[in-house]
Amino acid sequence: MFKAYKNLSPNTRLGVGVAVIAWGIAGLYISDKAEESFGFTPTEEDKAELRNLAPRITTVEKTKDQPR
């Protein structure tokens, strides 16, 4: 498939690239509207449950006298 893309003229490749970006932007915009219309909007309880499942990162400061 990559070889077929490389065989296209530069203007056609530019058009395909712009079309893919436009398709992605439209999908991001439309998905929010579709989510609302189908009733799949997450509740605060769903958001809290998702936050509890996310990994927590703890940072530890390193002192200068520790060997590497």
Secondary structure, DSSP 8 states (H G I E B T S, - for coil): -HHHHHTS-HHHHHHHHHHHHHHHHHHHHHHHHHHHHHT----HHHHHHHHHHS---------TTS--
